[in-house]
């Protein structure tokens, strides 16, 4: 598991629950600001590009909420595809990811 919940400090290659929460909060705040900016443009709902962009952002916000739930239930940092730890580097870039690179590429194929 790539989430380190120990009280003795993080181990190399692990993400602490506190770090994961901070990264997820930052990602949530960024996406929320993007949605607010899209809403402020006053574009009509018929603008398909803007609608698609807003839907993608809302989808990521849902994934962020799911990641918070995985922290709470102890499964954060474990790939849902292969049950192996997701590398800390990947979680740093995509803190809400559910899959390791290998399983993500299989899902996208």
Secondary structure, 3 states (H helix, E strand, C coil): CCEECCCCCCCCCCEEHHHHHHHHHHHHHHHHHHHHHHHHCCCCCCCHHHHHHHHHHHHHHHHHHHHHHHHHHCCCCECCCCCCECCHHHHHHCCCCCCCHHHHHHHHC
